[in-house]
Amino acid sequence: MSEKDKKAFVLRIKPEVMKEIEQWAGDEFRSINGQIEFLLHEALKAKRKRSKIKNSED
């Protein structure tokens, strides 16, 4: 996916959460945007995995 394929939006976030994400991003050599995108991607992967496990139990 190229940058032009990405959609921009406003994110309202508490300053203390933003500060932690900023520090975390720096620790992992990512931009704040890159860190938030990475965290969302990981959360979606975990959700799909849980959903797949749940569906296989049915």
C-alpha positions as CSV (number, residue, x, y, z in Angstrom):
1,M,0.0,0.0,0.0
2,S,1.4,3.3,-1.0
3,E,1.1,6.6,1.0
4,K,-1.5,7.8,-1.5
5,D,-3.7,4.8,-0.7
6,K,-3.8,5.6,3.0
7,K,-6.6,7.6,4.5
8,A,-5.9,10.5,6.9
9,F,-8.2,11.2,9.9
10,V,-8.1,13.2,13.1
11,L,-7.3,11.3,16.3
12,R,-8.2,12.7,19.7
13,I,-6.0,11.2,22.3
14,K,-5.1,12.0,25.9
15,P,-1.8,13.8,26.2
16,E,-0.4,11.2,28.6
17,V,-1.3,8.4,26.2
18,M,0.3,10.3,23.3
19,K,3.5,10.8,25.3
20,E,3.8,7.1,26.0
21,I,3.2,6.2,22.4
22,E,5.7,8.8,21.3
23,Q,8.3,7.3,23.7
24,W,7.5,3.7,22.6
25,A,7.7,4.7,18.9
26,G,11.2,6.2,19.6
27,D,12.3,3.0,21.3
28,E,11.3,1.0,18.3
29,F,12.6,3.6,15.7
30,R,9.2,4.3,14.3
31,S,7.3,7.5,13.8
32,I,4.2,8.1,16.0
33,N,2.0,7.4,13.1
34,G,3.9,4.2,12.3
35,Q,3.7,3.0,15.9
36,I,-0.1,3.6,16.0
37,E,-0.5,1.9,12.7
38,F,1.6,-1.1,13.9
39,L,-0.4,-1.4,17.1
40,L,-3.7,-1.4,15.2
41,H,-2.4,-4.0,12.8
42,E,-1.3,-6.2,15.6
43,A,-4.6,-5.8,17.4
44,L,-6.5,-6.8,14.2
45,K,-4.3,-9.8,13.7
46,A,-5.0,-10.9,17.3
47,K,-8.7,-10.4,16.8
48,R,-8.7,-12.5,13.6
49,K,-6.8,-15.2,15.4
50,R,-9.3,-15.2,18.3
51,S,-12.2,-15.2,15.8
52,K,-10.7,-18.1,13.9
53,I,-10.2,-20.2,17.1
54,K,-13.8,-19.4,18.3
55,N,-15.3,-20.4,14.9
56,S,-13.3,-23.7,14.9
57,E,-14.7,-24.6,18.3
58,D,-18.3,-24.3,17.1
